[in-house]
Amino acid sequence: MNEYNDRSLRLYVLIAATLSSFLTPFMGSSINVALPVIALQFKIDAILQTWIPTAFLLAAAIFAVPFGRLSEIYGMKRVFVYGNIIFTVSAILSAFSPSAMALIVFRAIQGVGSAMIFVTGLAILTRVFPPYERGKAIGINTAAVYIGLSMGPVLGGFLTRFLGWQSIFLATVPLTVIVLAVSLLRIDGEWADAAGETFDIPGSISYCIFLFLLMYGFSALPDTMGALMILLSIGAFAVFLRMELSSTSPVFNVRLFRNLRFSFSSLAALINYSATFAVSLLLSYHLQYIKGLDPGSSGLILVTQPIVMALVAPVAGRASDRFNPQTLAGIGMAVTSLALLSLSILDRTTPVPMIIVSLFVLGLGFGFFSSPNTNAIMGSVERKDYGIASATVSSMRLIGQAFSIGIVTLIFAFLIGRVPISPANYDLLIESTRICFLIFGVLCFVGVFAATARRNDG
């Protein structure tokens, strides 16, 4: 069957992939708003508090590449469906968590399900849409991500205030049921371009060990154990690289990075997400702790950035079908850098309208970066590599998001320490926030060169 000629198939794939793309960022942004309330209920410090989102990101990043390869062997639709099932079950378990540690464990399981969704949704979408419509489809899918981000703070804030933070998890269940119904009843066929090939178990294990050591070690800094784990991750990466180069059926085709368009676009995505994901977390803290706002009011302010993203992303996606996507991505990265640097001067007297303006500019920059950059990555590989390319996009996003939270955790550990956030350390919270935004702004400035670097199509 030629997927390009089946309009109904493309519609149902777009619906399933778009709803799934909405769910995971919605969960992330809504939980960020609820973290102060969760911390109060479980009586946990600022460092353990950051592990509630970090556990999800760590698990999702670790398993994205292995599941990307498994989807190529056993079927993208199958992995997509199982991922939604795991996401649903873990959401229910998270809602009834008896302790902070149980919540962190269930969030990690949810991260595994999200990894299965991430790597297959985009790959199937790229598979069924022809190249001349791919940017538009990716733009719609990316807009769903930003709508999830935009509704997260608002709905999450109000759900937390009136129904408790547990209701955030339960609110995602009806949507996942719809995704499963569409996938099982309306999406026929399967996509398994590597069917019959062997799964690289040693390579997968070495990849998971490398990424776990790197990301956990980074989050454990400045402790000595954190530095030791990062050093061990370098050795694990060397082992992984050697295995993949000698394998006839690698879990990750590292030779793809010889394609400069693919490699630089992937690097740009990593930098961008490293610099932007923790914005809502930091501003949620600032608005609730420093400004004294409730979760609902904070959510209404934070909604500015993702709403602009949702409006801009489809336009940027369509534009990337006609114009150089690297140029558009570079412009978006530069605008993002300016917005982040403007937030590095936050203090007690910073007016809320100024924060809203910065969020507006940030949403504009991110919206112009994401869709064109994703289109550049997916358009730089052959059809047989869509699964691993989609896994790379997801991995860069998830690793970047985890690094973003890791940077915040590192700065908090240095300046605030392992103590609950209270009026006694509000000045340290402000200083930590400003340092984080300065680091993020500089990161995005460097990312402009990665986004616009001259590269071949492979």
C-alpha positions in Angstrom: 0.0 0.0 0.0 1.2 3.5 -0.9 0.6 5.5 2.3 1.0 8.8 0.4 -2.3 8.1 -1.5 -4.4 7.1 1.6 -5.8 10.3 2.9 -7.9 8.6 5.6 -4.9 6.8 7.0 -2.9 10.1 7.1 -5.8 11.7 9.0 -6.1 9.0 11.6 -2.3 8.9 12.1 -2.2 12.6 12.5 -5.0 12.5 15.1 -3.3 9.7 17.1 0.2 11.2 16.9 -1.0 14.7 17.7 -3.1 13.7 20.7 -0.1 11.7 22.1 2.2 14.6 21.4 -0.2 16.8 23.5 -0.3 14.4 26.5 3.4 14.2 27.5 4.2 17.9 27.6 0.9 18.6 29.2 1.9 16.2 32.0 5.3 17.8 32.4 4.2 21.4 32.5 1.2 20.8 34.7 3.3 18.8 37.3 5.9 21.7 37.3 3.2 24.0 38.6 2.1 21.5 41.2 5.6 20.8 42.6 5.4 23.2 45.5 2.2 21.6 46.6 3.6 18.1 46.2 6.7 19.1 48.1 4.6 20.5 51.0 2.5 17.3 51.2 5.4 14.9 51.2 7.7 17.3 53.1 10.6 17.0 50.7 13.6 19.3 50.0 14.3 21.3 46.9 16.7 18.7 45.4 14.3 15.7 45.8 11.6 17.9 44.5 13.3 18.2 41.1 13.6 14.4 40.8 9.8 14.2 40.2 10.2 15.6 36.6 13.8 14.3 36.3 12.9 10.6 36.8 10.4 10.9 33.9 12.9 12.5 31.6 15.8 10.2 32.5 13.8 7.1 31.8 12.3 8.5 28.6 15.8 9.5 27.3 17.4 6.2 28.2 14.8 4.0 26.4 14.1 6.2 23.4 16.8 4.8 21.2 16.3 1.1 22.1 12.5 1.4 21.5 13.2 3.3 18.2 15.1 0.2 17.0 12.5 -2.2 18.3 9.8 -0.4 16.4 11.8 -0.8 13.2 12.0 -4.6 13.8 8.6 -5.4 15.4 6.4 -2.6 14.1 6.0 1.1 14.9 2.2 0.8 15.5 2.7 -2.0 18.0 5.3 -0.1 20.1 3.1 3.0 19.9 0.1 1.2 21.2 2.0 -0.5 24.1 3.6 2.8 25.0 0.1 4.4 25.4 -1.0 1.5 27.6 2.1 1.9 29.9 1.6 5.7 30.0 -2.1 5.3 31.1 -1.4 2.7 33.8 1.5 4.6 35.2 -0.6 7.8 35.3 -3.2 6.0 37.5 -0.5 4.7 39.8 1.1 8.1 40.1 -2.2 9.6 41.2 -2.4 7.2 44.1 1.3 7.4 45.1 1.6 7.0 48.9 5.0 8.7 49.1 7.4 11.0 47.1 9.7 8.0 46.3 6.7 6.0 44.9 5.7 9.0 42.8 9.3 9.2 41.4 9.2 5.5 40.5 5.8 5.7 38.8 7.0 8.8 36.9 10.0 6.8 35.7 7.7 4.0 34.4 5.6 6.7 32.7 8.8 7.9 31.1 9.3 4.5 29.5 5.8 4.6 28.0 6.5 8.1 26.8 9.7 7.0 25.1 7.7 4.4 23.2 5.2 7.0 22.1 7.8 9.7 21.1 9.9 7.5 18.8 7.0 6.0 16.9 4.5 8.8 16.6 6.8 11.1 14.6 8.2 8.2 12.6 4.8 7.0 11.5 3.8 10.6 10.7 6.9 11.0 8.6 6.2 7.7 6.9 2.6 8.4 5.7 3.0 12.1 4.7 4.7 12.9 1.4 7.8 15.2 1.5 5.9 18.2 0.2 3.4 18.0 3.1 5.7 16.7 5.8 6.6 20.1 7.2 3.0 21.0 7.6 2.2 17.7 9.4 5.2 18.1 11.7 4.1 21.7 12.3 0.7 20.6 13.4 2.2 17.8 15.6 4.7 20.4 17.1 1.8 22.8 17.8 0.1 20.0 19.8 3.2 19.8 21.9 3.0 23.5 22.6 -0.8 23.4 23.2 0.0 20.7 25.8 2.6 23.0 27.3 0.1 25.9 27.3 -2.8 24.1 28.9 -0.6 22.4 31.4 0.1 25.3 33.7 -3.5 26.6 33.5 -5.4 23.3 33.9 -2.7 21.9 36.2 -2.9 25.0 38.4 -6.7 24.9 38.7 -6.8 21.1 39.1 -4.2 21.3 41.8 -6.0 24.1 43.6 -9.5 22.6 43.5 -9.1 18.8 43.1 -5.5 18.2 44.2 -2.4 17.4 42.2 -3.5 13.8 41.8 -6.2 14.9 39.4 -3.6 16.0 36.9 -2.6 12.4 36.2 -6.2 11.1 36.1 -7.1 13.9 33.6 -4.9 12.3 30.9 -6.6 8.9 31.0 -9.6 9.7 28.7 -7.3 11.1 26.0 -5.0 8.0 26.0 -8.2 5.8 25.7 -9.1 7.8 22.5 -5.6 7.4 21.1 -5.7 3.6 21.7 -9.2 3.4 20.1 -8.1 5.3 17.0 -4.8 3.3 16.7 -6.5 -0.1 17.1 -9.7 0.5 15.1 -8.7 3.0 12.4 -5.0 2.7 11.6 -4.5 -0.4 9.5 -1.2 -2.0 8.6 2.1 -1.9 10.2 5.5 -0.3 9.6 8.6 -2.6 10.3 11.3 -1.8 7.7 13.8 -3.9 9.7 11.6 -6.9 10.2 13.6 -10.1 10.6 16.8 -8.3 11.7 18.2 -9.0 15.2 18.0 -6.6 18.1 21.3 -5.4 19.4 21.0 -6.3 23.1 24.7 -5.6 24.0 24.6 -2.3 22.2 21.2 -1.4 23.9 22.6 -2.2 27.4 25.8 -0.2 26.8 23.7 2.7 25.6 21.4 2.7 28.6 24.4 2.4 31.0 26.2 5.3 29.3 23.1 7.6 29.3 22.2 6.7 32.9 25.7 7.4 34.2 25.9 10.7 32.3 22.5 12.1 33.2 22.4 10.8 36.8 26.0 11.9 37.4 25.2 15.3 36.1 22.2 15.6 38.4 24.3 14.4 41.3 26.9 17.2 41.0 28.6 18.8 42.8 29.0 15.6 44.9 32.1 13.5 44.2 29.9 10.6 43.2 28.4 12.7 40.4 31.8 13.5 38.9 32.9 9.8 39.1 29.7 8.7 37.3 30.3 11.2 34.5 33.9 9.9 34.1 32.5 6.3 34.0 30.0 7.4 31.3 32.8 8.4 29.0 34.2 4.9 29.2 30.7 3.4 28.7 30.2 5.7 25.6 33.5 4.4 24.1 32.3 0.8 24.6 29.0 1.6 23.0 30.6 3.4 20.0 32.9 0.4 19.4 30.0 -2.0 19.5 27.8 0.0 17.2 30.5 0.4 14.6 31.2 -3.3 14.5 27.6 -4.5 14.6 25.8 -5.6 11.5 22.4 -4.6 13.1 23.2 -1.7 15.5 20.6 -0.3 17.9 21.8 3.1 16.8 23.3 3.7 13.4 26.0 6.1 14.5 27.1 6.4 10.9 24.1 8.7 10.4 26.2 11.4 12.1 28.5 11.5 9.1 25.5 13.3 7.5 26.3 16.9 8.7 22.8 18.1 8.2 21.5 15.4 10.5 24.3 15.8 13.1 24.2 19.6 13.4 20.4 19.8 13.5 20.4 17.1 16.3 23.0 19.2 18.2 20.9 22.3 17.8 17.9 20.5 19.2 19.9 19.3 22.2 21.1 22.8 22.9 17.7 24.4 22.5 15.9 22.0 24.8 18.7 22.2 27.4 18.2 25.9 27.5 14.4 26.2 27.5 12.7 23.3 29.3 13.3 24.5 32.9 11.9 27.9 32.2 8.4 27.0 33.4 9.9 25.4 36.5 12.0 28.4 37.4 9.2 30.9 36.8 6.7 28.8 38.6 9.0 28.9 41.7 9.5 32.7 41.2 5.8 33.5 40.8 4.6 31.3 43.7 7.5 31.7 46.2 8.7 35.3 45.4 5.5 36.9 44.1 3.1 35.0 46.3 0.8 33.9 43.6 -1.3 30.7 43.7 -0.8 27.8 41.2 -3.8 28.9 39.1 -2.6 32.5 38.7 0.9 31.3 38.0 -0.4 29.0 35.3 -2.2 31.8 33.6 1.0 33.7 33.3 3.1 30.8 32.2 0.6 30.0 29.4 1.9 32.9 27.4 5.0 31.1 26.0 3.4 27.8 24.8 0.3 29.6 23.3 2.7 31.7 21.1 4.6 28.5 20.3 1.3 26.7 19.2 0.4 29.6 16.9 3.8 30.0 15.4 4.8 26.3 15.0 2.4 25.4 12.1 3.4 28.5 10.2 7.1 27.8 10.7 6.5 24.2 9.6 4.8 25.2 6.4 7.5 27.7 5.8 10.2 25.0 6.2 8.6 23.2 3.2 9.4 26.2 1.0 12.4 27.9 2.5 15.7 26.8 4.1 14.7 25.2 7.4 18.2 25.8 8.9 17.8 29.5 8.4 14.4 29.6 10.1 15.8 27.4 12.9 18.7 29.8 13.4 16.5 32.8 13.6 14.3 31.1 16.2 17.4 30.1 18.2 18.6 33.8 18.2 15.3 35.1 19.4 15.1 32.5 22.1 18.6 33.5 23.4 17.5 37.2 23.7 14.4 36.2 25.7 16.3 34.0 28.1 18.9 36.7 28.7 16.1 39.2 29.5 14.9 36.9 32.2 18.4 36.8 33.8 17.7 40.1 35.5 14.7 38.9 37.5 14.4 40.2 41.1 11.7 40.9 43.7 10.6 44.1 41.9 10.4 42.7 38.4 6.8 43.5 37.2 4.7 40.6 36.0 4.0 42.2 32.6 7.7 42.2 31.9 7.8 38.5 32.6 4.9 38.0 30.2 6.6 40.0 27.5 9.8 37.8 27.9 7.6 34.7 27.7 6.0 36.0 24.5 9.3 36.5 22.8 10.5 33.1 24.1 7.5 31.4 22.6 8.1 33.2 19.3 11.7 32.0 19.1 11.0 28.4 20.1 8.1 28.2 17.7 10.3 29.2 14.8 13.1 26.9 15.8 11.4 23.6 16.5 9.3 22.6 13.4 11.9 23.6 10.8 14.7 21.9 12.8 12.7 18.7 13.1 11.8 18.8 9.4 15.6 19.2 8.6 16.4 16.1 10.7 13.7 13.9 9.3 14.3 15.0 5.8 18.0 14.3 5.9 17.6 10.5 6.2 16.2 7.7 4.1 12.9 6.0 4.8 14.5 3.0 6.4 16.1 5.2 9.0 12.9 7.1 10.0 12.6 5.1 13.2 16.1 5.9 14.4 15.9 9.5 13.2 12.6 9.9 15.2 14.4 8.3 18.2 17.2 10.8 17.7 14.8 13.7 17.7 13.1 12.4 20.9 16.5 11.6 22.5 17.8 15.1 21.9 14.7 16.6 23.3 14.6 14.4 26.3 18.3 14.5 27.1 18.1 18.3 26.6 15.2 18.5 29.0 16.9 16.4 31.6 20.1 18.5 31.2 17.9 21.6 31.7 16.5 20.3 35.0 20.0 19.1 35.8 21.5 22.6 35.5 18.8 23.9 37.8 19.5 21.1 40.3 23.2 21.8 40.1 22.8 25.5 40.7 20.3 24.9 43.5 22.7 22.4 45.2 25.5 25.0 45.2 23.5 28.0 46.4 20.5 26.7 48.3 21.5 23.2 49.4 19.3 20.3 50.5 16.8 22.3 52.4 13.1 23.2 51.8 12.5 26.5 50.0 11.4 29.0 52.6 11.4 32.9 53.1 14.8 32.5 54.7 16.4 31.5 51.4 14.3 33.4 48.9 17.3 35.7 48.1 19.3 32.6 47.2 16.4 31.3 45.1 16.4 34.6 43.1 20.1 34.4 42.6 19.9 30.8 41.5 17.2 31.7 39.0 19.2 34.5 37.5 22.3 32.4 37.1 20.2 29.6 35.4 18.7 32.0 32.9 22.1 33.5 32.1 23.5 30.0 31.4 20.5 29.2 29.2 20.8 32.4 27.2 24.5 31.8 26.5 23.7 28.2 25.5 21.2 29.4 22.9 23.6 31.9 21.6 26.0 29.1 20.9 23.2 27.1 19.4 22.6 29.6 16.7 25.9 28.5 15.1 24.8 24.8 15.3 21.4 25.6 13.8 22.9 27.5 10.8 26.1 25.7 10.3 26.8 24.8 6.6 26.1 21.1 6.0 25.4 18.6 3.4 22.3 16.5 2.9 24.1 13.2 3.3 
